[in-house]
């Protein structure tokens, strides 16, 4: 149990006695990260459009759910990712992109998603998850990971 715990110490000898109020602080263990899951883990995105990604961090002692987003490998200067929102430039020459989410608790632990870039229009359908993760707009055939809390 973490916290600060006060106590009193009393010492007595032939010269007299003394009482001191003291406190001991016990810190909670630092969280550890065992994985980062990116959703959707695959997506097809039309040039000049966007795709929203989410990340779920797993581990011990409740690690923060915050991640740093990045694109791995070559991509056009106008293609970027901010807060999980991938913006694919209209002039993107690559046909495959890799989106990476690294835990801010332990940046050596990350998850990725593979993005196929196309000129074809991609029809998306919304999915809303309440009390969980995985909400977003998904193309037909997209495979996603959804987590939901079970209410007691």
N, C-alpha and C positions, 0 to 999 in steps of 0.2 A: 504494500500500500504506500503510495507516494504522499508526501506532505511534510509539514513542519510540526514537530511534537515537543511541546514544552514539558519540562520536569524540574524538580527542585532537588538539589544535592546539599546534604548537611554533613559537615565534618566536625568532629569533636575530639580534643585531646587535653592533656594536662594544662596547656597554655590557654585553652578556651574553646570556643566553637565558632563556626561560620556557616552561613547558609547562602547558597547561590542559586539564582534562577537561571536555567540553561534551556537550550532548545537544540534538537537534532533534526536535520532535514534529510529526508529520503527522497531521492529523485526517481521518477518513473523511468523504466528502461527505454532507451532510444528505439524508435520503430525501425523495423527492417523490411525491405521490399523484396518480394519474391517474383513479381511479374507485373507486366503492363499489357493489358489487352486493348487493342485498337479496334473500334467498330465504326463502319463496316471494315472487315479485314481485306476485302476486295471491292473495287468500284470501277465503273466505266464512266468517264467524264468527257463531255464534249468540249473541244477547244473553245475558249472564250466564256466558259461557265464556271460554276463553283460546286464544291462538295463539302459538306460538314462531316467532320470526324469527331468521335468522342474517345476518351481513354478511361479505363478503370485500373487503378493501382491496387494490387493485392500484396498482403504481407502480414507481419506480426506486430502487435501493439499499435494498431490503427495508423498506418502511414498516411500522410497527406495525399489527397487525390489530385494533386497538381502535377502537371507535366510541362516539359519544354518541347515544342513542336519544331520539326525540321524536315526538309526534303533531302534525301540522300541521293547523291549522284548528279549527273548532268540534267539541266533544265534551262528553259529560256529565262531571261532576266525578269520578265513580267510574271512568271509563275512563282507563287509564294504560298506560304501557309502561316496564318496568324490565329491563335486561339482555336486551332482545330479546323478552321475554314480554309480549304484549299481553293486557290484562285488559279485556274489554268489559263495561261495567256493564249490569245487567239493565234499567235505565231509559234506556239510550242511545237518543236520539231520531234521531241521524244515521243515514242508510242507507249512507253511504260515509265511510271514514276513510282518512287517508294517514299511513303510518308512515315516518319518516325516520331514516336512519343517517348521521351525519356523522363523517368521519375525525377522530381526535384529533390527528393530525399536521398536517392542514390542514382546518380546519372549513368551508372554502368548498367542499370536495368532498364530495358526499353522494349517496346513492341512496335511492329510495323504493319503497314497496309500496302497492298499493291494496287496501283491505279493504272487502268488501261485508258489511254488518251485516244479519242476518236473524233472524226469530222461529223459523224452521224448524230442526229438529235437523240438524246437519251430521255425517255419518259420516266418520270419519278413519281412515286406514291408516298404520301406521308405516313409515318408510324409514330404514335405518341405512347410513351411508357410513363405511367405515373408511379411514383415511389421506386424509381430504378433508373437504369441507364439504357441507352440504345435508341432513343428517339431520333428521328431524322427523316430525310427524304431519300428513298431507295429506288433503284432501277429494278425492273423485273429480273428475277434470278439472283439478285444480290443475296449473299449469305452474311448474316449479321449475328452478333452476340447481344442478347438482351438479358439484363439482370433486373430482378424486381424484389422488393422487400415483402415479406409475408407479415401481415398485421395480425397480432394476437387478439 
